[in-house]
Amino acid sequence: MISANDPKLKSWVAVPGESDFPIQNLPFGIFKTKYLTAVAGVAIGDFVLDLVYLHEHGFLDDLNLPIGVFNQKYLNDFFSLGRKKVGEVRGRISELLRHDHSFLRDNKQAREMSLIPMTETQLLLPVSIPNYTDFYSSEEHATNVGSMFRDPKNALLPNWKHLPVGYHGRASSIVISGTPIRRPKGQIKSPDDELPSFCPTRKLDFELEMAFITCSNTALGKGIPVKEAEDHIIGFVLFNDWSARDIQQWEYVPLGPFLSKNFGSTISAWVVTLDAMESFRSEGPEQIPHVLPYLAVEGNKNFDVQLEVLIQADKSEPTTVCRTNFKYMYWSPAQQLAHHTVNGCNIQVGDLYASGTISGPSPGSYGSMLELTWNGQRPLHMPDGTERKFLEDGDTVIMRGHAANGKVRIGFGECRGKLLPAS
């Protein structure tokens, strides 16, 4: 059987050269159209393949899928079938879309009904998210923040290299790419103020992250061994963890972020499967000191994904403000999930686990405005003559990511959000 990741594969669907969605990707999402309510689909080039149509008309009969599994508002029930079954569906779709496979290609009616131009669709939140956890797994980011607000000589807290630091976030305010975000209000207190004041944040920031989604329900009290962690991960999305830095600085002691984060986070629409990411595995940073046995991994558990953030001011062209890579992360997704559950915490299908801000070793690879401008001390100069210490009302933040190895390029689409004034 031909692998769905084979770089030699070509599709009978025309796929532009720099498309995020060649036949080697085939990410899953939820979409609707003028004529269709929310259903499951797969991205191929500039089109969406309607999985409900394929399932109801016999194209997936050999896979023994539950009736109606794709005719739903979210992918949770489909993902709950497990990574192996979802991989079988991806493999079957790859076969149907291959240039030398005629079953769908030569069925004019089925082709026209199932293949919908992406411009005619509205992409929706792909999963119902029961729980959301945000990690803090970039050594470069943690070092920058620690240097900025604490002691540069002791930037990392004592626990940082022994465990993946994380906190539980708010799942209800995670929104799909394209949804506007309103500037939040909260308490702010500068060092010179005697008392805090209540006002809109003056330091609204983006955080460039990736997030993985789980595809299983586990029992309370049962952990996930690190060697089995990836069996529970279905795939990845881009993630913007919008942050109000001045609200955060006042509220985070002693329990961490609260109102400074839970006002909104944005995810990209397409879930790129872990199976599609296999060709882009990367060695992670050397972990010194050695981690405890329950976190010890073998093989490459990081992923080489090139990431970019652009800011678009009103009536201006987008400007790239940072480029970095997911492979820099100190703690891998497998380690994050193993640590998350080692105490017996149960997971659920559709849970979302964000990486934490992804920063690289150079200033141009920092994944937040906080770092790029060093807390406003080094403003970014925009093409329209303005400058940015933090985000301004009307700014649109655009995140993009793709993996490439010289043979194949797959991407995630955009993670986009426009900042609106405080209410």
N, C-alpha and C positions, 0 to 999 in steps of 0.2 A: 504493500500500500504506500502511495506517495505521501510524504509528510506535508501537512498544511503549511509548514514553514520553509519548504524547499525554495531556495532563491531562484530556481529556474522556472517556477510556475508563472504562467501568464493567464489573464482572464479574457473572455470574450467581451466583457464590459470594458469600455475605453476608460483607462485610468491615467490621468495626467502624471507626468514624470515626477513631480515633487509632491504628489498627493500624500496625505497622511494615511490613506486607506487603500493600499494595494491588496491583492489577494492574500498576501502573507500576514495581514493584520486581522481583518474581519472582527472588529469589536462589536459588542452588543449594546443596544440602547433602547429607549422608549420614545416613540414619536406619534404625532397625530397630523392629520391633514384636513383640508376643507371637507373631505368626505369620510374620513376614518376617525373613530375615537382612538384613544391611546392604546397602542399595541407595540409588541416587540419587533425590533428590526436589527439589521446588520449593515454597517457602512461598507460600501465598495466604491471607490473613486468618488464621483460626485452624485452618487445615488444611495438610496436606502432600500434594502431588500426586505420585503414584508414577510415576516416569519409566519404570521397567521395564515396568509394565503398559501405558502408552501406547505404548511402542516395540513391544512384542510383539503388540499388538492393532491395529496399523496406523495409529495416529493421527499417527505421525511418518514415514510411509513416503516422502514426497516429499523427505526431507532426506538420504537415502543415508548413514545412520549405520552404523558398524560393529556387527555382531551382538554383543550382550552388553556394549555400552559403558557402560550404566547399571547392570548387574547386577554391581557390584564394590564393594569395601570403601572405595574412595577415588575422588575425581573426577579423578585425574591423567590417565587415558587420555582422558576426555572433554575436559578442558581442553587436552590436547595437540593436539586438532583445530584449535585456534587461535581467536583472538578473533572472527573473522568467522563461523566455523561455529557457535560457541557462541551468538553473537548471532542467527543464523538459528533455532536451537532456541528461544531465548527469544522470538523473534518469533512462532514457530508456537504456542508455549504461550499467549502473549498472545491470539492469535486464538482458540484453543480455549476460553479462559476468558471471552471477551467476552460481554456480556449478550445481544447480537444474533446470536450464533453457535450453531447448534443441534447441531453434529456430536457433541460430548461432552455438552452440556447435556441433550439429549433422549434419550440412551442411558442408561436407568436403571441397567442392570447395570454398564456401564463407569464411570458416575459413582460408584456406590457402591463399586466395587472400587478405583478409582484415587484417590479423595479420602478421606484418612484424618484424623480429628481429631488435632490436634497433641498433645493430652493423652494420646493412646494411643501416642505414639512416643517413642523415646529417640534424641536427636540425638548424632551421633558426630563425631569429627575429620573434617573434610571432605576433606582432602588428606593424602597421605603426604609429609612435609616432608624433602627431601634436605638442604637447607641453610637456615640462618637467619642473617640479618644485622640488627643493631640500629644505627640511626643516632642522631644527636644534633643534631636539626635545628630545634629551637625556640630562637630567639634569647633569648626571655624566660627560658626554663628555663636555658639555658647561662649567661646573665648572672646569674641568681639563684645558681646553684651556684658560679660563679666569684667572686661577691661574698662568699659565705658562707665559702669555704675559701681564697681567695687574696686578691687586691687588688680592692676595689670599683671603683677607677679603671681597672683593666686586667682586667676580669672575663673577657673573651673572649680566648682564646689567639690568637696571631698568624695561625694558619691558618684560623680558624673561618669567616670571611667569604669565603674563597677556595675552599673545597671542603666537600662534605658529609662531616663526620666520622662514622665508623662503626667497628664491630668485629664480628667473627664470633662468634655465640653458639652455644648448644647446642640442636640441633633435637630431640634425643630426649626432652627434658624439657618440650616444649610440649604442653599438655593442653587438652582441650575444656572449655568452660564447664560449671560444676557440679562439677568434680573438686576435691576438697580439696587444699590445699597445706600441707605440714608445715614448721614453723619450722626453718630450717637451723642447723647448727652450723659453727663455723669459728674461725679465729684473730682475736682482737680485741686491740688495743693502744691505750689512751688516751694522750694526751701525757704524763701524769704517771707512767705505768708504765715500769719499766725493761725488762721483757720482756713479750711477748704472752701471753695466756691462751687456752685452748680452751674454748668454751662456746657455748650457743645465742645467736643474735643478739638484741640488746636493741633494735635499731632496724630492725624489719621494716617495709617500705614497699610501697606500690603505685606503679606508674608508668602513667599514662593514655596509651595510644598507639593508633594505627591501624597496620595492616599491609597491604601489597599482596602478591599472589600472582602468580607468573609462569606463563605458559602455553606456553613454548617451550624447546627445548634448543638452545644455540648452541655453535659450535666453539671449542675452546681457541685463544686467540690472536686472536679476532675480537671487537671491541667492538660496542656498540650505540649508534649516534648518538642524541643527545638527541631529534631530530625523530622518530625511529622507536621510542623507548622505550615509549610507551603501546601500541604494537602487541603488545608482549610481556607486558602486564599484564592479567590477566583480571578482577581485582576486589579488594575490600577486606574485612577483618574488623576487629573491635575487638580490642585486645591489651593485656593487663596484664602488664608486665614486672616481676614481683615482685622486690624488691631488699633486700638486707641491708646497710644503710648503714655500719654499724660494721666489718663484714668488708671491705666495699669500700674504706673509707678506708685500711685497713692494707695491702691487697693490690694496689691498682691501680697503684702505681709499680713498675716502669716500663712494664708491658705492658697495663694496664687491667683491667677487671672479669673475674672468674673465678668462684670459688665464691659470690661475693655475688649472682650472677645465674643461674647454670646449674642451680639447684635446682628451678626451675619457672617457666613462663610460661603464661598462659591466653589462649585465643582464643575468640571467639564462633563459633557453629555455622554461620551462613549466610554464604556468599560473595556479597556484593552486587557485581554486575558493574560494570565501568567504564562500560559502555553505559548502565546505569541511572543512573549518576552524572553523565551529560552535562548534565542540566538544572541542575546545582548547581555548575558551575564558578565559580571565584572568582579574582580577581586576587590574587597573592601580594604580600608586602612588597617595597618597592623594594630592589634589591640594589646596595649601594654598599660598596666599589668595584665596578665592572663585572666580571662573571665572565669567565673565559677563554672563548674561542669555543666549545669543546666542551661548555660548560655553558649557553650562551645559548639561551633559549627564546623562542618567539613565542606570543602568545595566553595565555589563562588556564589555568594548569596546577595551581592549587590548587583545593580543594573546600570548600564551605561546609557543614560537618557540625557540628551542635551536640552537644556531649558533656557528660556528667554522671557524677559518681562519688558513690555512696552507701555508707555504712558501716552495717551492721546488727550490733549487739551481740546476744549471746544473749538471747532472749526480749524483744527490743525491736523497734520499727519502724525501717525503714531511714531514715537521715538523710543528706540531700545535703550533701556537704562541698566540692564544687567544680563549677563550670560553665565550660566553655571552648569553643573552636572549632578545628577542624582547619585552617581557612583561615589561621591565624596562622603556620603553619610557614614558615620562611625558605627552606628547600630543598624543592622539590616532588618527588613520586615520580619524575617523568621525569628530573630532574637526579640524583637518588639512583642510579637504575639506570644512567644514562649514565656517571656517575663510577665506579660499582662495576665496570663492564666496560671502561673506557677502557684499562686495562693488558692486556686480553686475557683477563680472567677469564671463564670460561664459566658460563652459568646453566642451570638445569634446571627442568623442569615441576614445580610445587609448591613451589619455593623461596619462602620467606617473608621479607619485608623490613619491619621495624618502623620507625616514624617517629622514635622517641625520644619522651621525655616531651613532651606537648603542654601548654604553659602559655600563658596570655594575659597582658595588660598589668596586670591588677589582682589583688590578693591572693586574691580569691574564685575566680580563674580559673587558679590554679596547679595543675598536674597531678600532684602528689606530696605526701605528708605532710612530706617533707624541707623543701619550700617553704612549705606551708600553716602549719606550726608553726615555721618557721625553725629547723630542726634541734633541735626540742624546746623552744625558748625561749618559744614562744607557743602553749600547748596548745589544742586544740579542745575545746569544752565540748559534751558529748552530752546528749540529752534525758533520759537516765536518771540524770543527776547526776554521771556519771563524766567524765573528760577523757582525751584522747588526745594523746600526744606522737608516738607511732608506733603501729602496729597491735598489738592484744592478741590472745592466743589466744581462739578462739571468734568473732572478728570475721569477718563476711562482707563482702567488697568486691564491689560491683555497679557495672558500667560500662554505660552506655546511650548510644546515639548515633542521631541522625536528621537528615535533610536536608529542608528545607521552603522553598518559594518563594511561598507564598500560593495556589498552585494544586494542588500535589501535596506529600505528605509520605511519605518512605520511610525505613525504619529498619533497624537491624542486629540487633535482638534484644538479649539480654543477654550480657555477659561477666562471669561470676560465679564466685567461689571463696571457700571458707571456710578460715580459718587454723587448723590443728591444732597442739597443743603439740609441742615437739621430741621425737623418739623417745628 
